[in-house]
Amino acid sequence: MSFLIPAAYADAAAPAVGPAGTGFEWIFLVGFLVIFYLMIWRPQAKRAKQQKNLLGNLQKGDEVVTNGGIAGKIVKVADDFVVLEVSDNVELKFQKGAVAATLPKGTLKAI
């Protein structure tokens, strides 16, 4: 069976070669990190900062939309929760983190 597999012999005369292309590999690594920062990390951090500012500036009377698509007017703001008036005499309690966006004043009456 050894006639199907050729024998591999080490070449004793081959010179020892150091690591080749280490500078080129570093360029790819740095380029990858820059692309990762610009396309993933920076926009994510910017969005998190905007969401934190949005939740910190909520106050009574603001018109908001939740992540579930429920639109309402803020009646009460607590530390972790907000109470939304979605219709006459209908109030729902949500976590602040569920608020997705604020609406311009008068949007709910126009709907």
Secondary structure as UniProt FT lines:
FT   TURN            2..4
FT   TURN            12..13
FT   HELIX           22..36
FT   HELIX           37..41
FT   HELIX           42..56
FT   TURN            60..61
FT   STRAND          63..66
FT   TURN            67..68
FT   STRAND          71..77
FT   STRAND          81..87
FT   TURN            88..89
FT   STRAND          90..95
FT   HELIX           96..98
FT   STRAND          99..103
FT   TURN            105..106
FT   HELIX           107..110
//
